[in-house]
Amino acid sequence: MQFDRLLADGRRWHLRLSHEALTVALGSDRVYTLDHSGRLVGAFRAGCHLRRGLDGRVLARWREDRGPRQRRWLDEAECEQLLAEWRADLARLAAEPWPDEVAALLRAGLDFDYAADVERFHAVYRPVAILPPDQYQALVLQATEGCSFNTCTFCALYRHVRFHIKSVAEFAHHIRAVKAFFGPGIRLRRSIFLADANALVIPQERLLALLAEVEAAFAIMPADLAPERRRAWLETHPDGVAGLYAFIDGLSAERKTVADFMALRSHGLRRVYIGLESGHEPLLAWLRKPATAAEMLEAVHHLKAAGLHVGVIVLTGIGGSRFDAGHRRDTAAVLSAMPLDGEDLIYFSPFQPDPDAPYEALAAAAGIEPPDPALAAAQEAAIRQGITLPPPPRGPRRAPYNLRDFVY
């Protein structure tokens, strides 16, 4: 449903109510998006995109004179100001006559308790550290907590989290809590991301038992549904999701057979993301990755043989000039050897050191210079040029992956 209306104060508003969300626009320079619980999830004001996380933080992103994208987190006062302005605009809207469904959602937005919502979020979730860009809007279900390896010198996302696989009872309770937390707003989350770092490390029999809990709680879109019918399927399945998605590391992938991955696909798994980082073995060893490039290449072959889609993540700028030539050459070669098609993704992520990770100290001791954005950009361009796979739509899509854009 769409509505254009000139309000009593002379301002023109545009409202669009979809199955997933309500979008409210005042002219072209003030736009809000709220889910069906009345929760504000995003806004656009005067050229600045604002993304509100479930933990209450708000990330602002903008460009100046076609320059590089700028980002910063709003401080607490700015977050409160955003909510206050949203409530004021919403109150003016809610005072107008609307169809019942729109009026009810506007009232829910006015009544929404953001402080209580943040408390509920932290009660339901351990920190959601990272997702692939195409899954930023996924419904996260934490089948595991932390990372089973935690050896990579460049990553501190899970360094202080004890790795834990949830029992079936724990996971079933978690799913119920997640559904209760999101309420009707769950419609905005049309896929499930099985978290945390490498949830597919779970032994197969135990993993299938956990997936049975997911299937009991959600309708999962059939894998072979024609693209033109997918939207209609989601609209007629309020608890429906397009599929399950997850990270995996090379060693865990090797421990599962093609038959294992085919079984996971039959239970809703659609795409698996693997952090290749580099095809250059000396760089991977120096970064203390748990798998070699050869092992990760074999893992991708297994995933594709099982009918799964793949997302491969490459780090650029890491290792400095010492590893530069090998990183460019070998990463392009390994990617080219992967059986990737038009349903797959290659993500290029510029390395941004985490002060809590050991990378910077190790690099300084080894005489490796700090990350250079120009080097990262040059490496990405060289690797893209060196890939011999066909371009989309027959070959994999190539896309940027900036960790600073992530908000959940």
N, C-alpha and C positions, 0 to 999 in steps of 0.2 A: 504494500500500500504506500502511496506517495501523496503528499499534501503540500500545497503552496498556499501560504496565508499571509495577508497583511494584518498585523496585530493592531490593537487600539493605539499603541504608542507610535505607529507609523513605520515600524520595522517589518521587513518581509522575511518570513521564515520558510524553510523547506524541511519537511520531515519525510524520512523513508524508513518504513518498518518492514524488515525482512524476517525470515525464519530465524536468523542468527542474532540480529541486533537492531537497535534503533539509531539512526543517524540524524542529527539535528544540525541544520546549517543556518546561520544568520549571515546573509550575503555570501561573499566568497572568502572572508577573512576570519570567520569564527565558526568552527565545526566541532561537534561533540559526537562521540560514539559510546553508547552504553549497551550492556548485555541485557538479557531478559529478566535479570534479577534487579535491574536498576543501577547496576554498578558501572561507574564511569571507567572506561578502559583506554580512551584516547581522545585527543583534542588537536585542533589546528587553529593557531591564532597568529595573525600578522606574519605569515611566512615561516612559522616555527611549528614543527610537529612535536607533540607531547604524548608520550606513551607512559601510562600509569601501570606499574607492576602490582601484583597482588600483595606484595609486602609493603605497599604504600609509597614506594619511591617513584619519582617521575623523571624520565629521561627526555631532555629537549634536544632536538636535532634541527639544523638549519644550514643553509648555504648563503654565502655573501658574494655577490657579483660573480656567480657561476664558479666560484672557487671550490676547494675541497669541503666536504661535509664537516660541520662543526658539531660537537656534542658536549653536553654537560648535564650533571644531575642537579635538579632543583634542590634548594635547601628547604628545610622544614617550613619556614614562613612562606616561601613561594608555593609549596604544595598546598598549604592551607588557603592561600589566596586563590589558586586555581579552583579548588573545591567551592570556595565562597562565591566566586563569579559564576560557576556552573549552577550552583543552587539558586542564585538570583535570576539567571536566565531561565532556569527550569520553572521557577515559581511563576514567572510571567506567562510561560507557555501553558502551565497546568491550569491557569485561571481561564483559559479559553475553552470553548466546547470542542470536544474531539470524539471520535468513535470510541466505544467502550475499551477496546484492547489497547489503544494508544493512551487513553486517559489513565488506565490502570498502571501502565508502565511508567508514565510520567509521575504518578503518585508514588510508585515504588522508588523512583529515583530521588524524589524529595525526602522520603523516609529512610533512605539508605544510611546505615551507621558504619562509616568507614573505619573508625577506630576499632570497633568490635570485629569488623571483617578482617583486619590485619591480624588481630589476636587469633581468630579462628584459623587463618591461613597458617600461622606458625605452629598451631596445634596439630594440623593435619599433615604438614610437609616438613621434612628436612630441607635445608636450602636447595633450591633448584639451580645448579651451578651453570649449566650451559645446555643449549639445544642447537641442532642445525637450523639455518635460517628458514628452510621450508617447513619447519615444525614449531616455529615460535608461538603459533596459536594452538598447539596440540594440548590435549588433556594429559598431563603427566601422571603416571602411576609408578610409584617407586617400589618396584619389586626387589631391588637391592638398594643399599645405601653405600656410598663411597666407591672406591676403585679397587679391584682385586689385585692390582699390581703396584700402583703408586710409586713407580720407579723413575718415570720420565723427569728429567732435570728441569724442563721448561714449564711444568704444570704444578700448580699448588691448589687446584680446585678441590681436591679431596684429601689433601695431605694430612689433615687433622680429623678425618672421619674414619672410624673403624669400619672396615668392610663387613657387611652383613647381608645375608640373603633372608628375606622374610619367609616365615612359615606360611602354609596355606591359610591358617586361621588369621595370622597377622595381616596377610595381604587382603583377605576378604574384608576384614575390619577397615583397612586403609581405603579400599574401594568404596565402601559405604560412607566413610567419612568424607571422601573427595566428592561424591555425588551430593551429599547433604550440604557441603560447603558451597558448591557452585549453584545448587538449586536450578531454576530455569535458565540461568546464565550458562549452563553447560552446553547449550545449543551452539554457542560461539566456538566450541572446541570440537572440530569435526574429524580429528584423528587422535589416536592414543600413542603417546611416547612412553615406552617401557624404560624407565630409568633405574639406576643412575648411569655411571660411566660405561660399563660394559655388561648390562643385565643378561645378555645372552651367554655369559660364562656359566650361568646356572646349569647344573647337570640336567640332561634332557628330560628324564622322567619327572623330576621336580618342576622343571620349567613348564611342561605340559599341564601339570596340575594347577599351576598358577594361571596359565592361559585359560583353563577351564573356568576359573573364577571371573575372568574378564568376559568370556563369552556368556556367562550367566547374567552379567550385569549390563551388557551392551549388545545391540545388534551390530554385526559387522558386515559391511557391504561386500557382496560376492566379488571375488577377484576378476572374474571374466565379464562383469557387467559393462555393457557398451558405454563409451564416454557420454553420449547424449542422454543416457538414462540415469547417470549418477546423481545429478542435481535433484531430480524428481524423487529418487530413492531416499536421499537424505531428508528431504522435506516431509516425506511420509513416514519416517522413522525418527521420532523425537529423541530416542536414546541411541540413534545410529551413528556409527563412525566409519570413515573410509578405510580404515585398517590400522595395523599396529606397526610401529617404527622403533628402532633401537640402535644404539652403538654396539660395536664389537671390536675386540682387538684381534690381531693376527693369530696369536697362539690359541685363543679360545675358539676362533673359527676353524682352526685345524683340528681341534678335538671333536668337532661335530662333522658327521658325514653328510654327503649330499642328501641321503634319505632323511637324516635328521632335519635338515633345512626344509626339505619338502613337507615334512610333517608340520613344522612351524608355519609354513605358508598356508597349509590347509586350515590352520587355526587362526588365520588373520594377519600374519606377518607379511608386510608388503615391501619395505625398504630397510636396508641395513647400512649403517654408516661406519666407515673404517678410517682411522687416522693414519694414513700412509705417512704423512709429514714430508718424507723425502724418499726417493728411490736410491739414494747414495748410501751404501752400507756403512762406510766409515763415519758419516754424519749420524746415522741412526745409532750406531754403537756409542758414539760420544754423547748422544742425548739419552742413552740408557733406555731406549725403546725395548719393550719386551719381545718384539718380533722383528725379523729381518724383512727387507723388501721382498725377497723371494717368497717368504712365508705368506706375506700379505697378498702378493700376486696370486698365489695358489688359493688363498681364502676367497678372493673375488671370483676365481673360476668356479669354486664350489657353490658360492651363492648364486651365481648366474645359472649354473647347471640346474639348480633347484627352482628356477623360475622367479627368483627374487630380484628386485631392483636394488641398486647400490649407489651410495654416496661416498665418494673418495675425497678426503681432506688433505690438502697440501699446505705446508707452512712455507712462507717466503720470507727471506731476510734473516733466517736463523742460521747460526754458525758462521756468519760473517764472510769475509773474503777468503778465508782459509778453505772453506768447503764450497765456495761459490760455483766454480766450474763443474765439479762433480755433481753438485745438487741439480744444476740446470740440465746437464746431459742425462744423468741416470733417472731423474724423475720423469722427464719426457719419455724416456725409453720404457720405463715400467708402466706408465699410464697407457702408452701405445700398445703394450702387450696385453692389456686387460680387455676382456670381451664386452666392452661397454656399448650400450645402444642408446636410443633416444629417450628411454625411460630413466636413464641414469644421470648422475650429477658429478661434476668435478668442482670442488670448492677450493678457492685460493684464499688463504687466510694470512694476512701480514702479521708476522710475529711481534707480539707486544709483551715484553717480559713482566712477569709477576714478581713483585719484591719479596714475596713469601717463598718463592721457588729458588733452588740453588743455582739456577742457570747463570745469573749475572756474576756471582762470585767465581764460578768455575770458568766462565769466559774470560774474566779479567786475569785469572791466574794463568790461563793458556795464551794470553795475548790476543784474544779475539775481540774485535771492536764491538761497541754497542750496536744494536739494530739500527739500520739506516733505511728510512722509508724509500729513498731513491733506489737502493739495492733491491729491496723487496719488490718494487714495481718493475725493475728491470728483469728480475728473475721470473716474475709471473709472465711478463711478455715473452721471454725466451722459452719458457716451458710451454706456454700456449702455442707458440710457433713450432716447437719441436714435436708436438703431439701429432701422430699420423692417423688417428681415428677420424672418421668422417664428421663433419660439423652437424649440428642439429638441422633437421629433425631426425636424421638417421643415427647420428652420433650423440654422445652425451652433451648435456648443457654445461657450459662453463660459467661459473658465477662467483662473485666476491663473498667473503665470509669474514666480517669484522666483528670480533668478539665484543667490541664496545657498543654494538647495536643491540645486544641481547637484554631483553626485559621479560620477566615472566610474571 
